[in-house]
């Protein structure tokens, strides 16, 4: 058994700032001469604007400008734009979805802007919207990401398989709902733009704004030191951010634009709904001979969004015949975007439910089936895993949950009159690490400042990077300060894809080594230094000192700086996206999920009674924040399984439940005690051994719950969310 390496579970270093109200979020930011912008949105889902009357709005008290497609400046649509950059707003009269921004009103106060926005009158030539993923007129994009993969002859293997299951599964659209509504404060000083924004990537937002506005990137500064949650919604640069900058330039004053809760449903993305077919073939003894996974997902009419739903099927289980294909379906809905475990959450649900159906068909324990088909290497490419402790996840999770007590017969377990079901799922999340930079400065007082443009969206990045830098420099935690969330700092990747800890951690590791080498270079010819002629590999750091490994002699950072007349010494570090050496594939985190559900046989009410996660996340830098990530993701998985559904009216394209009173999310009463157990050791792909864990909480949870519902009731529900009507 590989022993998990857990970092000290210290409290968050930014906790006191947050709980005392001293953390400044974008909605809190203010400045002299600040004015307010409010969006006006379309009331049809498809068609064109034939007239737009802004006369009354312009004449309303306090109004400074009403910006529409008729007077907005030309904005640049980058032809090869990344998925972070939707089409620019207010560039034509065409309506692509209900709730599309058709104007922004700027006034002295928020109330004045809100009232004037109600006075804008639009007349449309509407078209019949296409909003259904199954609509025959919808445009289909095949293999949109170039990630489809296959090996062997799947069709023949399925045809000749002794046991075969093939079913269709559906997942609903879900909407990200962070506590803090998204907001932007934009201000121009000559040709220089400063933006306070709800973004998960200040460096990326700076690049997006510069490209859209046609201004050099070094004239744009984006600040996001704190964010009131994101769950992926902050990974794209949305239209309201661009419009705040446009409005500020037009009126010559800083503009604050805060989305309403209703606008959060239409303006900052959502998890696209899917239809998936999964076909599995197997021998009578449970060896999987074929995996065929096809996934359709919705996409807005003129957008790009990366969401490889079927991709987990390429690497989840050993099989000589595998096919995974993705298709995007263009419909008149708001632009989708990443939502925690994008693609993986939906694809895992279909695949893991199909595995459960195969186990039932074979009369085999679902856990035994998964263990029997563990992939010792990547099934499609044949590469070795950089690390994979999924077997240990199965073992520890099953033991902690008490899986051996499961009676395999559906509807056989009860607690009084309540039906009890046990279900499980295996899961993984792909490895992701993009380029990232960091700078470390040690001052004459011996303290260190670590700087990077990346931001902490609430996952604990401030804390784990402080811990890591303190360890790498041999300093006590109070002597290290982390500065983040500012695009003027060393460029960093976005906080998403469970990749920031690995990327920034590698950059911090690199910067620390460069910094210690710089200290050694400073004393290389210094006869007064015990570190004279010392090499990097011949020293260690401890208690604020650089120490020779051979004889224990050394000196403190501040002693070196003082003797050489330096106020500080700084060094930069960088992480690059790791390549593959041809034999090894970098692997992300793994987990096994075990769920117990209770179902009322008369009312159909489903309650999650227990949920156990055993996870292999590589080296865990902070046990407390990592556990919090897995618990929080699991809560989202319970919501995805049983509650969350963004309902679009088929004839109008309007979101029917666009309030938190109607869109159901999991609350305290829905959540049982959630157990998390870490297994496995560090991963060699990164110098710090991390894998990430943020997405792993949600992925696998809906499938485990759905499989438990089948075990409890004998009713197989192949769509999310599962409702009481489905099991009655």
C-alpha positions, 0 to 999 in steps of 0.5 A: 500500500502506498502511503499518502503524503499529507501536508499539515492541515493549517487554517487558511492564511486569508481566513481572517481577512475574509471573515472580518470583511476586509477582503475586497471583492469586485462588487466591493470596489469603488473609486471617485466618479464611479457610475453604474451600468445595467444590461438590457436583454432580449426577450426572444431566443432567435431572430433579429432586432428591427428597431430599438427605441432608446429615446426615453432611456436617454432622457431618464434622470442620471443617464450618461449613455445607452450603448447598443449595436447601433452605436457600439464601437467595433470589437475584434472577434479573434478567428482562432480564439480560445474557448475562454473568449465568446463572440464580442457583444453588441456587434449586430442585430442578430439574436442567438438566445433568450437573454442576450445582451442588446444594450447597456445603460450607464447612469450616475446611480445603479437605481437610475440605470436600472430604471432607464434600462426598463425604458429601452424598447426593442422590436424583433423579427423573431425566428423559431428557436432551436433549443432541443438537443434532439431537434432535427434541424440543429447543426452538428459538429463532429469531433469538435476538439480533435480528441475522439479516440479508438482502438480495435474493432468496436462494432465487431466486438460488440456484435460477438460479445457474449454479454452486451448492454447498450443504453442512452443516458441524459444529463441536464444543463446545470448553472454555476451559482457562486455566492458572489454575483459576477461584477466588473469595475472598469476604468480608463486612464488615458489609453490604460485600462484597469479592470476589477473582475470576477475572473478565475484567470487575470492573465487570460482576461487581460489577453482577452480584453486586449484582443477584443478591444484592439489594445496592447496587452501591457496597457490592460491590468486585471485585478481579482485578489478575491472571488466569491466563488466561480466553479468554472464560470470565471474561466471565460471573459464574458460580454459584461466585462467587455461592455464595462470597459467599452462603457467606461471609455465612452463616458470617460468615467469608471463604470461598475456593472453587476449582474443580477441573479437572473442575469447569472443564468444567461450571461456567465455560462452553464454546464451543457446538457448531454445525450449519451449512448454507451455500449459495453461488451463482455465475456461471461466472466466479466472481461470487458471486450468493447467500449463504445461511448458517443456523446452529444452536448449542446452549444450556442449558435456562434460559440466555441466551448471545450467539453470532451464528454466521452473522453473518460471512456478512452482511459477508464477500463482495460479493453482491446476495443474502445471508441469515444466520440463527441458531437456538439449540437448548436442550439439557441441557448446562452453560451455554455462554459466550464462547470466543475469537472467539465465534460468528465462529470457528465461522461462519468455518469453515463459510463459508470451507470453502464458498468453497473448495468453490465454488472447486474446483467452478469450477476457480478458485484459492481466493485469486482467488475471494476477491479477485474477491468483495471487498466494497467496502462492507457488502453488506447495508447499503451503508455504507462501511467505516471501514477495510478492508485485506483485499486487502492481507492477501491480497497480503502473506500469499500472497507470504510463504507462497509461494501461487503454488507451489501445484499446484491439483490435490488429492493432487498435492503430496508431500514424499517419501511425505507428502501436502502441502496448501496451504489459505487463508481470509479472516477478520474480526472485528466491531468492538466497543467499549463504554463505559469510563472512566479517570483520570490523576493527575500528582503533584508528582514528575512521575510519572503514575498511570493508573487504570481498573477494566478488567483485563489477562487476559494480553493486555498491557493493562498494557503498551499502556496504559502506552505510550499514556499515556506517549506522550499525556503526553510522559513516559518509560515508567518515569514512568507506572504503570498500576493496573487490576483493581479495581471501585472504580476508574473503571468499565470494560468487560470484557476481551473481544471485542477491544474493551478496547484501543480502549475503554480507550485512548479513555478514556485519550486523553480523560483525557490531553487533559482533564488537559493542559487542566487544567494550562493552566487552572492557569497561564492567568493566571499571569504567571510561566508561559510557557504563560500563555493557551495553548490545548490545540491550541497545545501539545504534550507532550515530555520531561515538559513542556507546550510551546508549538507556536509558540515552543517555550517550556514547563515541566514538570508538577512545576514547575506543581504546585509553584508553585501549591502542588498535590500532584497534578492529576487528570482523568477521561476516558471512551469511549462506544460509537461510533455510526454516522453512516449512511454509515460502519460501524466495522470490526474487524480483518481477516486472511488465513490460509495453511496448509501441512499434511502428511498421512501417506497410510497413517496419516492423521496430520495435521501443520500444517507452516506457518501465515502470518497477514497481519493488518490490526489498525489501529494496533498499540500494541505490536508484540510483544504484538500478535504474541503475541496472534495467535500464541496465537490461532492455536495455539487455532485449530490445537487447534480444527481438529485436537484439541479436542472436549468429548464429551457422552455421549448418554444420560447427559449426562455429559462423557466427557473431562472431564480434561486427560488426555482433552481434547486441546489443542495442545502444543509438538510440534503447533505449527510456526513461525507467521508474523505480518505486519501491514498497513494503517493506523490506523482513524479510528473511535477517536482512537488508530486501534486495531482490536483483534486478540485474536480474529483469531488463531483465526478463519480458522485452522481453515478454512485447515487444513481446506482444506489437508487437502482439497488434500492428500488430496482428502477434504473433511472438513466437521466439526471436529475433523478426525481421522485417521479422517476422511482415511483 
